[in-house]
Structures are given as structure tokens and as C-alpha cells.
Amino acid sequence: MNNNYLNYILQLADTSLILGQRLCEWCGKGPVLEQDIAMSNIALDLLGESSNYYQYAAEIQNEGKSEDDLAFLRNEREFKNLLLVERDNGHFGDTIARQFFFDAYHHLLLTELKHHSDLKLASIAEKSLKEVTYHLKWSSEWMIRLGDGTEESHNRIQKSVESIIDFTDEMFIPTNWESELIEQNIIPDIRTFRTQWETKVLEILNEATLSVDFSKSRQLTGGKDGKHTEKMGYILAEMQMMQRTYPNMEW
């Protein structure tokens, strides 16, 4: 296995881990108990997915490291997650918009990866796809409910959509190391997902009476190459505190 492929597996793991960590911040703070539990369950699904990827990454790396080492003992520049998932939770509508845009992409990605020739990666994708299908249904329904709800909920979720669109292009812009893997037909070409993703996003936004102008995106990227926003350091400080304070803890 080459180093680019290891980067790819870590990118998948890091993205799910950081989004799961963000959703965990809602525990006990959700707008109603049912949705508090729903977000916690989605977070657990994402943490489970990331755990499977980290185990596989440790196996590829073959340096005697564990999934805990990869999740809790790497520094900020070593993480390769999308910038989108490290965005603040904000209010409930901000979290729903972030989740929906990611779920629509995540569902497409896992649908492709479950047919991958790497059977270990395919099995992780197939298992996670069942969960992400629910995630997408949940976030789509909330986009519609908030967008087509009261004037206040409509205005707030519309602002959420406008504030997050700058962070969505990174999902479809390959890094140099991803481009090499794509040229070698080792990973799916994420650029081909864009049309399907926009179709799904517009389908739900139209039903929610919301709008989006993709052309206004500033195309913020860098997360997959370890260049993160100022939020990332705070996320890792909280997430890694126990492992760094009490080395060799297991999760």
C-alpha cells in the first residue's frame, strides 16, 4: 500500500471523527429530548465508522500504532478532515445545514466505496451506508421542516445555508495525493459526484423553500492537506485531553 492510500483512509477516518465529535457537543443541549438523542446516535455511528477506518489505517501503516494513537495522539497538521466538519455547531439550524450538506456527499461516497476492490474498505463502507442513509433522511426532513416552517425558522436556516456553502467545494476538489490515486483508478473520482450532489441538495432545498447559489462559493479548501481553521485546535484540545493526560487509555 502506498502512502497516498494511507492518507485517503485517514482522511475518511478524520472527517467522520471530527463531525462525530462536533455532534457530541450537543449531548444534553438539544432542542428537544428526541433530537438530542438522534444527534448522539448519529455521532456514535460516525465514531464507529472512524474507528473502523483507523484500525485499517494502523494495519496499513504497520508501525505498531493503534486506532487510539491515530485518533488521539496526532497533531492538528496531521489531521486530514474536511473543513466543513470542524465548523462550529452554531444554532440548531446551523448544525442541520452542515449535517445535510455532508450527508448528501457521504451517502454518494459510501455508495461508490461499497463496490471497491479493496474488500476491507468496501465492508466498512457497506456497513456505514446503512447508517448514513438514515442520517440523510433525518437531516433532509429537518431542512424541509425548518425551511418551510415559521418565518423565523426559514430565515435562520437560509442564513445557515449561505454561511456554509463556502466549505462544500472541498468535498469535490481532489488534493494532489487524491489526484494521483484517481489517475491510478485506486479511489473514486470525487469530481464526478458533484452533479448528483447538487441535484439532491436542490431537490431538498426546493421543497424547503430555500435557495442556494453555488457560484458564490469561495471554495475554501486545505483541510485534507492539514491546513485547518482556527476551530481545529480547540476541538483537538478537548477530544485528546484524556489520552494525553492518561496515556494508553482505550476507547
Disulfide bonds with the S-S distance in Angstrom:
none
